[in-house]
Amino acid sequence: MISDVVVIGAGIVGSAIARALAATRLSVTLVEGRGDVGDGTSKANTALLHTGFDATPGTLESRLVARGYHLLGDYAEQTGIPVERTGAMLVAWTEEESDVLPRLVAKAEGNGYLDCGIVQSDEVYRRVPDLGPGALAGLTVPGESIICTWTTNLALATDAVARGARLLRGARVTEVVAGPEYTTLRTTGGDVRGRWIINAAGLGADLLDAEFGYHRFTVVPRRGELLVFDKLTRPLVPLIVLAVPSSRGKGVLVSPTIYGNVMVGPTSENLQDRTATGTSEQGFEFLVSKGRALMPTLFDDEITASYAGLRASTDHDDYLIDLDAEQRYVLVGGIRSTGLTSGMAIAEYVAGLLADAGVDVTERDDLPPPPRMPNIGEAGLRPYQDAERVAADPEYGRIVCFCERVSAGEIRDAFQSPIPPADLDGLRRRTRVMNGRCQGFYCGAHTQTLLQSGAAR
Ligand SMILES: Cc1cc2nc3c(=O)[nH]c(=O)nc-3n(C[C@H](O)[C@H](O)[C@H](O)COP(=O)(O)OP(=O)(O)OC[C@H]3O[C@@H](n4cnc5c(N)ncnc54)[C@H](O)[C@@H]3O)c2cc1C
């Protein structure tokens, strides 16, 4: 079998591209090296739906983040991806930082975002009463939002499959063999052939790019560690609290999460090891000291988890998206710290590049409706809260994970979904099971049994 297009990498970016191209008459295969979709950088980020107010004006990233913000916001409404329109406040703690605020307003306007406003200290504290002492002024960014990155990835991949894309998991591409009519990808799951190859391999994109004969960039895994606080802290953080960016980066933020917690982070540390997603003592101490200064009362409550993600940063200042017509190959690289937001816009852009190269990407008129995703957001109605649903199917009233109130019905549904989880972590991303303060101490064994039992499938 030869697909018209093979997309490598089923993170948010690759899944969005596969979904967009599966809307055409092209046959599409999405290959993923891991056992599940969304198991790379797309599963461990800060989960903000960015307006792009602070991007560098004129870059491709600025353009695609601004566009992706609207595309993903609309798609979230259609599919039920949890989003909370909290808004953000960027806080200035020194005179020097206060002086930067007007420049940030101008920069936001340069990015096409016109809703920022500067507020004085009393307004900052009116909006975030528990902020630490010493805030001088703030910049409001009403459009910044929090979103569920797990559901986003799953919705895009599910939609791609519903539109006819073939999904191959556990198929890591190890070698690329060029041919006159098509390219053969040697993978750990067997050979895969495609007329066009799209490289959306995140942290592995430069290695695959080299298989096509290029040596134009190197991925530098930039680790971001985050701390997660107990749900009791959620009222302390009504919106996203950002730092004024400096030459050292964007700084540490305090944000509500879509699951009803609060998080502090991320750190920013260049590493060599592309698999180093563990947290560190040094990162923990850094975040505690920064976080305490931002909001001391937060630290009266408990940190219940910490995690880390690796940004696929590169030695370039912008996204690297390039089409090679001769090899029928598209590189989608360097999607560093904004790809959750921009993924759908990147997909649209890639479709445009293919159209320019003469590929017919006209949308079919027989597309299935977008999938309706299970709600795992805290602000929406959860199955256990829905009396009618529980009455119709008591499995939604049978709680398996008490911290996160996940029902047996949701776990069953995850196993019966078009892209079932491959392991406990995949089940956690689909349902929130074992995601709570006990870290699966109470429900872990039961959930493991459900994973293994045929009844759950
Ligand atoms: C700490 C942190 C905070 C962030 N915060 C935000 C935020 O708030 N908002 C936002 O918009 N973005 C944010 N991001 C960025 C965002 O998470 C990424 O840009 C996005 O997830 C990248 O998606 P991707 O599909 O390119 O990569 P990935 O999700 O890593 O997907 C790439 C996939 O390719 C697969 N792969 C690699 N090599 C091969 C191979 N040889 N064969 C087959 N498969 C392969 C991998 O297994 C992986 O699944 C953040 C990132 C980090 C790390």
The ligand as a MOL file (V3000), in Angstrom:
LIG
                    3D

  0  0  0     0  0            999 V3000
M  V30 BEGIN CTAB
M  V30 COUNTS 53 58 0 0 0
M  V30 BEGIN ATOM
M  V30 1 C 7.3430 23.1280 29.4060 0
M  V30 2 C 6.5770 23.4310 28.1260 0
M  V30 3 C 5.5390 24.3520 28.1560 0
M  V30 4 C 4.8140 24.6290 26.9920 0
M  V30 5 N 3.7210 25.4450 27.0730 0
M  V30 6 C 2.9580 25.6460 25.9810 0
M  V30 7 C 1.7750 26.4300 26.0790 0
M  V30 8 O 1.3830 26.8780 27.1590 0
M  V30 9 N 1.0660 26.6740 24.9300 0
M  V30 10 C 1.4590 26.1830 23.7240 0
M  V30 11 O 0.8010 26.4900 22.7350 0
M  V30 12 N 2.5570 25.3910 23.6120 0
M  V30 13 C 3.2960 25.1160 24.7070 0
M  V30 14 N 4.4100 24.3130 24.6290 0
M  V30 15 C 4.8200 23.8070 23.3170 0
M  V30 16 C 4.0110 22.6300 22.8420 0
M  V30 17 O 3.8200 21.6760 23.8680 0
M  V30 18 C 4.7640 22.0070 21.6650 0
M  V30 19 O 5.0950 23.0210 20.7270 0
M  V30 20 C 3.9220 20.9590 20.9570 0
M  V30 21 O 3.4540 20.0140 21.8700 0
M  V30 22 C 4.7640 20.3070 19.8800 0
M  V30 23 O 3.9970 19.3020 19.2670 0
M  V30 24 P 4.6670 18.3420 18.2200 0
M  V30 25 O 3.5820 17.5330 17.6350 0
M  V30 26 O 5.5400 19.1410 17.3100 0
M  V30 27 O 5.6900 17.4540 19.0830 0
M  V30 28 P 5.4230 16.1450 19.9410 0
M  V30 29 O 4.2280 16.2440 20.7700 0
M  V30 30 O 6.7180 15.8520 20.6500 0
M  V30 31 O 5.1570 15.0440 18.8340 0
M  V30 32 C 6.1790 14.5250 18.0170 0
M  V30 33 C 5.9410 13.0380 17.9100 0
M  V30 34 O 6.8560 12.4930 16.9670 0
M  V30 35 C 7.1950 11.1990 17.3990 0
M  V30 36 N 8.4520 10.8290 16.7630 0
M  V30 37 C 9.6760 11.3810 16.9330 0
M  V30 38 N 10.5820 10.7460 16.1650 0
M  V30 39 C 9.9050 9.7890 15.4900 0
M  V30 40 C 10.2910 8.7990 14.5550 0
M  V30 41 N 11.5670 8.6760 14.1460 0
M  V30 42 N 9.3460 7.9500 14.0660 0
M  V30 43 C 8.0600 8.0610 14.4620 0
M  V30 44 N 7.6410 8.9780 15.3590 0
M  V30 45 C 8.5510 9.8320 15.8570 0
M  V30 46 C 7.3220 11.3510 18.9060 0
M  V30 47 O 7.1970 10.1040 19.5670 0
M  V30 48 C 6.1950 12.3170 19.2300 0
M  V30 49 O 5.0160 11.6640 19.6170 0
M  V30 50 C 5.1630 24.0100 25.7710 0
M  V30 51 C 6.1890 23.0620 25.7560 0
M  V30 52 C 6.8680 22.7510 26.9200 0
M  V30 53 C 7.9020 21.6880 26.9060 0
M  V30 END ATOM
M  V30 BEGIN BOND
M  V30 1 1 1 2
M  V30 2 1 2 3
M  V30 3 2 2 52
M  V30 4 2 3 4
M  V30 5 1 4 5
M  V30 6 1 4 50
M  V30 7 2 5 6
M  V30 8 1 6 7
M  V30 9 1 6 13
M  V30 10 2 7 8
M  V30 11 1 7 9
M  V30 12 1 9 10
M  V30 13 2 10 11
M  V30 14 1 10 12
M  V30 15 2 12 13
M  V30 16 1 13 14
M  V30 17 1 14 15
M  V30 18 1 14 50
M  V30 19 1 15 16
M  V30 20 1 16 17
M  V30 21 1 16 18
M  V30 22 1 18 19
M  V30 23 1 18 20
M  V30 24 1 20 21
M  V30 25 1 20 22
M  V30 26 1 22 23
M  V30 27 1 23 24
M  V30 28 2 24 25
M  V30 29 1 24 26
M  V30 30 1 24 27
M  V30 31 1 27 28
M  V30 32 2 28 29
M  V30 33 1 28 30
M  V30 34 1 28 31
M  V30 35 1 31 32
M  V30 36 1 32 33
M  V30 37 1 33 34
M  V30 38 1 33 48
M  V30 39 1 34 35
M  V30 40 1 35 36
M  V30 41 1 35 46
M  V30 42 1 36 37
M  V30 43 1 36 45
M  V30 44 2 37 38
M  V30 45 1 38 39
M  V30 46 1 39 40
M  V30 47 2 39 45
M  V30 48 1 40 41
M  V30 49 2 40 42
M  V30 50 1 42 43
M  V30 51 2 43 44
M  V30 52 1 44 45
M  V30 53 1 46 47
M  V30 54 1 46 48
M  V30 55 1 48 49
M  V30 56 2 50 51
M  V30 57 1 51 52
M  V30 58 1 52 53
M  V30 END BOND
M  V30 END CTAB
M  END
